[in-house]
Amino acid sequence: MKPVLKLFTPEIAEELLTRGRPGNITVRRKIERYKDMMLSGKWKDGKGMPIIYKQGILLDGRHRLTAIVETGLSFNIPFDV
């Protein structure tokens, strides 16, 4: 199936982050870079795709989703349904 753009709000991102893999390390520098891009308007919709297991556990995308939560902004991100 082809990924579709889905609007990730801070609330949706925060919910997914609570279901991340145990022990997943967050890299602050990467999050800050993403936040700067988002706040300055340089972030492009459709950048990167979070990977979520069928059980709803977040596998990849923690940095992007954390930046969304911390900026309070919403972005369209590809999502495989």
Number of C-alpha atoms within 10 A of each C-alpha: 5 7 12 14 15 15 16 19 17 20 15 14 21 17 14 20 19 11 14 18 13 9 6 11 9 11 10 12 10 13 19 16 14 21 24 15 14 20 15 9 9 11 14 12 15 16 13 13 16 18 15 17 10 7 7 11 16 21 16 17 17 23 22 24 26 22 24 25 21 15 15 13 15 18 20 15 20 19 18 14 8
